[in-house]
């Protein structure tokens, strides 16, 4: 047991580990984190095996011979691909923003635009992809610019709809930085409209989420829109 001021239960992939923060636990914090990582790795392996079996069943249901040379490793490859495409489920904002928020007396809009984004439509499990434009108006705090792209990656590497993705990115930044405002615009092409269904190959979807001053002040919103178009 841990003799300490406080502890925290970290749940990863259905496995709960007790992590102690003040060094008075029986194992060192390094050993504790190693156990957490080991449990995470084992859970990942179990998920890959389950998905591999599922993909084998899908191929069989299509009438394919899963024993033929070209398909022997396809279920495993597909399982690992799905694992990568949905890796955002295993990541958190707190992990990537650790030590990357800085005190800075900057009171003008910060914009990172044309962030490439790839995601999977949760309705058909086919890709949608495009660009994300992010702006925020700092309130004495700024974040490392690459972290904005990483936030996009966390939420896009999940089963998604574009409307929710826009909101999740904006809300995560707003809650982490407490800025005067956050603006997020996503422009994307959806393969569920290109490869199937209506098959409109030139269609694009644009969604936006405006929080704080970007929602309340038309001039600030227009400045952001003008800057991302420039």
C-alpha angles and dihedrals in degrees: 000000000000123000102200148114093261142348138198134217111223115199117199124172093340094311118112120206128185109231119193120203109192100058099248096111122108093251124046118255088250091057091047092053090048089056090050091051092047091051090048091051092050091049090050090053091050091051092050091052091049093048091046089057091047093052090049089055091048092053091048090050089055089058095252125145103240090194096062117108098252093053102038094100098024096099091053093045091049091048092052091046091052089047090056095043091054099037090121089082088069095049133076137198091238091059096054098038094052108132092350100102114090136189108245132159095225119137104176129092117281114206133186110182138180094034105171113237133190124183143154123249107237092214099059105007092237125127131270119185142171142110135316124208117198129188132172136176107224124229100202092306133084133182131220106272095231089058090068089059090047091053088054089051094051094055099034093053090072136073101283153167115219095236093057093042091058091051096045093053093048094045093049092054092044093051095044099047103025089217127173088256148341130214126191128180124180125194113189146162116225119213089203086070096038106041098033141010112027091001096212102166097187098050121118131184123218122195131174140190120195121188132181117345093002089062097039102041117056092196093056091046091050091050090055093048092048092050096051090050093051 
